[in-house]
Amino acid sequence: MTALESAAGGTAVMDHLISFEVPGGELRFGEGDLDVWAEHLVWCYSLLGVAEGSTIAVQDFGTSPLAYLGSDLLMPSLERGVAERMGARIICLDASPERIVLTPEVVRQVKPDVMIVRADVLGLLLEGSKRSGVNLATIGGMTIVAACGIDAPPLPPGPWQRLLHVESSLLLAPQCTLCGSYHLREGVYRAHDGHIINLLHPDAALCEAPGLRVTGETCSLGPNDTLVELASRGGGRPA
């Protein structure tokens, strides 16, 4: 039993091997714990329609789980990351402004199947891409997933998929391509009184989500998940 699995019962004391600073604190991981979250991220990608064997470009900072769960080559204490579990190729692109300007040429050369982009730099990425003569929104066959916080501003217009991502709460909740709602995975998160509670990680902060609405519906891709919508983002299917 891993420390995270023990934490589901509220009794774990974690002997951590690695930790990441997040707003308001830190997230600590013991032996095997990173693999729990790598498996969960693969589950998120599957609900977003990401196929096995895809080339996935991640534009985020290195302290984000979207980056450090990408491959065991990036994180020695990770046994099998997203790349190993999906037979995928992961390309990590830093989200700093000076690095974002280089992304259009990387996309032109590598032609990823999927781009996972931190939502607060998506506008900057699109502007830089247009100046470089690359329209990311119209590249055939490439899916763009915006990793959004609960209180993130509206996204620029475009055919984006969405992934709720709050680092301090270790929240990773995909907007389903089938039902259009965000899935809070059974046994991982619980919605309660305008908050999202992480059931597995003892360090995870309580996630405030004042616009949260539990739909009460079910989806065949996660029949026991809690399906939610956020008032600030609206409901409905992804564009």
N, C-alpha and C positions, 0 to 999 in steps of 0.2 A: 504494500500500500504506500503510495507516495504521500508527501506532505500535503499536496493539494487535495487529494482524495480524503485524507483525514480531516482536512479543514471543513469539508462539507458538513461534518458533525459538530463543528465549532470547538474542537479540542486540540488542534494541531499546534505544536511548537516547532518552528521551521529552523533547521540548521542550513542556512542558505549558502550556496556556492557562488552565486552571482547576484548582483542587484543593479537596478536602473533607477536613476533619479527621475521623478515625475512631479508635476505641479503639486505642492503640498506634502511631499513625502518621497517614498521610494517603494519599488516593487522588488521583493526578494524571491529568489527561486532556489529550491533545493534539488537534489538529485532526481532526475526524471521529470521534473515539473515543466520545463520548457517543452518537452515532447507532448505533454497534455495540451498545451496551447497551440503547438504546431498542428496537431490533429484537428483542433477546433478551427483554426484558420483555413485549413483545407476544406472543412465542412462549409465554412462561409463562402469560399470560392465556388464550391459546387452549386450552392444556391444562387450564386451570381452568374452561373452558366459557364464558368471557366473549365475548359476541357483538360483532361490528362494530356501530358506531353506539350503543353502550351509554353511559349516564351513569354514570361511575365516581367515587365519593367515596373519597378517600385520607386516612385519619387517621394521620398520622405527622409527623415533624419535617422541616423543609426540607432538612436535610443527607442525608436518605435518598434512595436512587435511586428509590424508589417515588414520591417527590414530584418530584425535579428532572428526571426523565426523562418527566414527564407531558406537557409541551407546549413547543414552541419559544417560546411567549409567556412561559414561566416561566424559561427558560434561553437567553439569546441565542446561546451557542456550540453549541446543539443545533439541527440543521437541521430534523429531523422527529421530534417526540416521539410518545408513545403516542396522544395525541389525533389528531394528523395522520395517523398510520399506520392507525388503526382507525376514523377518522371519528367518534371518541368525544368526549364532553364530560367534562372532568376537573375535579373540585372538590377542592381541597386544603384539608384541615382540620388545623390544628395539634394535636399530641398532648399539649399541656400541660394540666394538670387544669382550669385556668380556662377553657380553650377547649372541652374535652370536654363541659362542661355545656351548651354551646350546640348541640351536634351533634343531639340529638333533634329540635329545632325545624327545623333545616336539613333533616333527613331527611323530616320531615313535609311540608315545603313542596316540596322538590325531587324527592323520590321516586326516588332513584338505583336503577339496576338492580343495581349492585354496590357493596359497601363493602369496601375494603381497610383493615384495622385492625391497627395494631401490637399484637402479642399481649399485651404487658405492660400495656396500658391497656384491653384488652377488658372485663375485669371492671368497671372504673370506668365505662366507657361503658354497660354493661348496667345497672348500678345507677342511674346518672343517667337512663337512658331510662325505667326503671320508675317513678321518681319523677315523671317528666314525663308518664306515661301512654302511653308509646310502647314497645311490645314489639318490639324490632328482630328478634328471632328468628322472629316470626310475620308480618312484613310480606310480603304476597303478592308473589311474583316477584322479591324482592331476594335476591341471593346475598351472603353475608358471607365474606370470605377473611381468615383470621388469619395475619399475617406473623410467623412464629415463628423464634426462634434455636434453635440446636442443643440448648442446655441450658435452654430455657425451661420453666417449670413447666407442669403440665397445664392445658389450657384449661377454662373453665367448660363445663358440659354444653350442647350445642347443635348445630345442623346446619351446622357451620362447614366450609368448605374450608380447606386449609392451603397456605402457601407458605413454604418454608425461606428465611430471609433473614438473612444475617450480613454487616453492613456492612463490617467490616474485611477480609473475604475476598471482597467483592463476589459473595456467593453468592446466587443467585436460582434456586430449584429447586421447581417446582410438584408438588403431590400430584395425580396424574392422576385425572381423573374416570372414566376407563375401567378402568385396572388397579389403582388404589389405592396404587401405589408412587410415591415421589418420583423424578422424572426428572433425572438429571445429563446435560445435553445434550451430545451428541457434539461433540468439538472445543472445548468450552468448559470442562468440568470433568473431573477424573479422580479416582476413589476409589482410595486406596492406604494400606494398613496403618493403618486407623482415622483417616484424614485425607481431606479433600477439597481437591484442588489446582485452583486457577484457572489455566487454560492460556493465558489471553489477556492478563491485566493484570499487569504486572511489579511493581506496588506491593501487590497483594493478599496478605494474610497467609494462611499455611497454616491451614486450618480443621480444628481438632481435633474429631473426631466418634467418640468411643469406643464409642457404641452402634450404629455404622453396620454394616449388613449388606447386602451385594450379593446380590440375589435370584437372579441368574443367568437370569432370565426376560426375555422381550421383550414389547413392546407395539406395536401397529400405529400408535399416534400418535407413536412415536419409536423405530423398529425398531433403530436403532444406539445409542440412549442406554443409559447404565448405570442400571438400576433399583435403588433402595436403599430400605431401611426403617431406622427408628431404634428401638432397643429401648425407649427412654423413651416413645415415642409408639405403639408397636405397629404392626401391619400392617393389612391389610384395606382395604376401600373406604371412601372418605369417607362420613360420615353424610349 
